């Protein structure tokens, strides 16, 4: 397992839609393990492949941190098939260190995703897990959380970060 370098905003790989995963092999499993270790080392609750410079549609989430590694969820080609509720809460991002702001997200999501062997599963997320799923799926679409802020906040942050 390797700890990978996290790409910082406004790197172009963060701002483009990622490519679907089509090959489910040992290199994909290795990438998932590397994403997991990098996420824990950062530390964070989620990490998308494009945040380490790999434009593939895979991310990892664990809202419990490294103390409960059994909470790890690997999302491959994920899509939200149902979302309900709305809540505003603070978010940050490993690719935008030191920046936190309130973002509106659904309080419940149902996500359809591939497994590491290429099968499909559906996973429900509520609260922080729903927020983490939405944040990571946004990354895979080339959307960083500051795009979810008001126009004024977005302009101020983008100017500061560039």
N, C-alpha and C positions, 0 to 999 in steps of 0.2 A: 504494500500500500504506500501511496505517496501523498504528501501534502502539496497541493498545487498552488500556484500564484493566482490570487484573485485579481481580476481585471477591474480597473477603476473607471467610473463614468468620466468623460463621455466616449469611451472606446467604442468604435463602430460595431464590434461584435455584440455589444449590449443593445444596440438600437435596430437590429435586423431580426426578422423572424428566423427561427432555427429550422434546420432540416429534419424531417421525420426520421426516426430510427427504423431501419428496414432489416438490419442484420442483428440477430439475437445470439451472440456468441460469447466466448470467454473475454474478449476485449471489452464488450459492453459491461459484463459483470465487474471487470477490473475498474472501468471508469466509474461505476456506481460506488465501489469501495473507496476509490480515490476522492470522489465527491463527498462521501460520508466523512472521511478523515479530515478533509479540508474544512468542511462545515464545523466539525467539532473543535478543530484547532483555532478557528477564527475568533471567537465562537459565534455560532448562529443557529437558527432553527430551520433554515432551508438554504439550498444552494442549487442553482441551475448551471448546466454545463457551459452555457455561454459566459457565465461569470468567471470561468477559468479559461476562456478563449476557445472553447469547443462549440461550434454551432450545431449541436445536436439537440433533439427534443427529449432531453432527460433531466430530471432534477431529483433531489432528495429532500425529505422533510423529517424532522424529529423535534416536536415541540417540548420534549422532555430532556433533551440534551444528552451528553455522553454517559450520564449516570444510568440511563435506561435505554440502552441500544436496541432493546426489543421493540422500541417505539418507532424505529426507522421505517419510512415509507418511501419507496422508489416509484417515481412517476415517469412513465415512458409514453410519449405521444398522448399526454393527458388532454381531456376536454371536459369542461363543465357541462353537464347535461341538465342540471336543475340548480337553481339558486333561489333562496328565500331570505326575507328579512333584510335589515340594514343596520349597520352600526358604524359609528365613527370612532376610531382608535388610533393611537400613535404607532407608526411604523418606521423602521429604519432599513438599511440595506448594506450588506457587506461590500458592495461595489461603490457605495457612496458613504464612506465612513464619517461619523460625526453629525450626520444629518438625520433628524427625526421630525416627523410632522403627522398630523391627523389625516387619515384617509378613510373614506366611506367604502365599506365592503359588505357583501352579504354575510349574514350570520350563520347560514347553512348552505352547503353545496354538496352535490352528488357528482363525483368525478368518475369518468370511465377512463381507464388507463391500461396499457399493456403491462404485463409482468416481465421479469427478466428472461423468461423462456418463450416469450411471444404470445402467451395467452392474454385474455382480457379479464379484468375485474372491475367492479364498481366499489368505490370507497366513499363513505359519508364523512363529512367534516362539519363540526360545529365550533363556534367561538374562535379561539386562537388557531385551531387546526384548519378551519374554513378560511381564515385570513391568510395563513401560510400557503395553502393550496392556491388561492387566488394570486398571491404575490408571485409565487414561483411560475405559475402558468402565464402570468403577464410577462415575466422575463423571457420565457420561451417564445413569446410573440413579439419580442423586441420592445417591450414597454417597461420602463423603470417607474418606480412608485411616484416619483415627482411629477410624472405626466398626469397623475390622478388629483393633483392639487389645483387650487384656483389659479387662474391665469396670472394674477399678480404675484402670488407666491412662487409659481413656476418660473416666471421671468427673473425674479430676484435670485432664486437658487441657481438657475442655469448660468446667470452672469457671474455669480460668486464661484461656481464650480469650474467654469472654463478658465 
